[in-house]
Amino acid sequence: MNIKDINSAIISGVFTNDDLNSIVDAVKYARSQLGKQNRRSLMLGDTVKFTSNRNGVTYTGDVEKIKLKYVLVRTNHGLFNVPANMLEVAE
């Protein structure tokens, strides 16, 4: 089953409300695990990049502080508090 099949099944309305809640919980859990994995792979001073949801601009900066869910990133445009799962290591 690929992502298109999953999306089609959800959109077609074959799931009950409980089924949809279960799917939402699974997605939230998977996102949380990705964030944890990202946080563990980062070190202070690493260069990372992320794309802002507000203006679509991709920023590159250095990891200043690693928090529970967010990472403080210093760029040329200032400090950004970025969710860990939005960060990629810049090459």
Secondary structure as GFF3:
##gff-version 3
##sequence-region A 1 91
A	DSSP	alpha_helix	3	12	.	.	.	ID=ss1
A	DSSP	alpha_helix	17	41	.	.	.	ID=ss2
A	DSSP	beta_strand	47	51	.	.	.	ID=ss3
A	DSSP	beta_strand	58	66	.	.	.	ID=ss4
A	DSSP	beta_strand	70	75	.	.	.	ID=ss5
A	DSSP	beta_strand	78	83	.	.	.	ID=ss6
A	DSSP	three_ten_helix	84	86	.	.	.	ID=ss7
A	DSSP	beta_strand	88	89	.	.	.	ID=ss8
###
